[in-house]
Amino acid sequence: MFENNRPRYASFGIVNSLPGEIIDQIWYIIDNNLQGMFQLGQIINFNLTNHNNHLTFDFLQRDDVVASFDTPFPYAESFPASLWVYDDGSSQIVMLPKEEM
């Protein structure tokens, strides 16, 4: 799951709520911080939080935060509270939970 050689997409809701460089940061975190460190299922769940006015991604497993990743990006109240990254085995998509498949 979540191998970086598969096509990757962002849903309409994500594209309309996060800048492209933050979407790229999600893929970076998966490839460089989660792969090989955690057992990843078909869905990765992140909460987006404000940490000292910067965006932090909280990685959840079974509704518990198991890792947090600070970013250099300023936090905005307009960001979604959470997002999912779904891997169907052939492609991957970042999406809002309300856009569930």
N, C-alpha and C positions, 0 to 999 in steps of 0.2 A: 504494500500500500504506500501511496504517496512518493513514488519514485519520480524524480524530476525530468524523466524523459517522456512523460505523458503530456498530452495537451492540457493546458490550464486556462481556466476562464474565471470571470467574475460576473455575478448576476447583475441584473438591472438595478436592484435595490442597493447593492454594494457600490456599483459604479456611481450611483447618484448620492451616496452618503460618505464616501471616502476618496481622497485624492489618490491618483495612480501610484505615487511613490509609497503610500501606506499599504496599498494592495501588494506591491512588490515586496514590502517588508514582511508581509504574512508568509509569502513563499520562501523568503530568506530564512525566517525563523524555522519553518518546517524543515528545510534542507540542511541547515547548519546547526540547529539547536535541538530539534526533536528526533530526527532520523538517527537511529543507532543508540539513542539514549532512553527512549520510551517505546513501549509497545503501542503502535498506532492502529486503531480500528478503522472502520470505514468512514467515520465522522470524527473530526477534530473540533473541539469546542473551545472558543476563546471568549473571555470577557474583556472589554476595552475599558480601562480605568484611567483616572487622573492621578498621576504621581508627580507631585511638585510641578504642576502645570504642563507636564509632558505625558504623551500617550504611553501606556504600558499595556501589553498583552498578557493576560493571565490565562495560562493553559490549564484546562480542567479535565480531570478524569473522574468519572462517577460523581460529578457535581462538587468535587474538591479541587481547589487550586493546588497544583503540584509543581508549577514553575511560573515565574513571571519574567517578562522580557521588556526592559525599558527601551524606549526609542528616543531619538533626538527630535521627534515631531511634537509641536505644541498640541496639547489636548484641546478639543472643541466640544462644547456641550451638544452640538449637533451630531456627533458620532453615535453610531448605534451602541447599545449597551453590550451586545454580544454578537458573535457571528459563528457560522459553521463552515468547515471546509470538508467537502464530500468527495470521496474517491469511489467511482463505480467500477474500477478495475481497468478502464480504458481511458478515462479522462477525469479531471478534477475541477471543482468549482468552489469558489468562495461565495457564500450566500448568507442572507439574513435568516434566522430561524423561522420567521413567518413565511418565508418562501419555500419551506420544506417541500421536498419532492414526493 
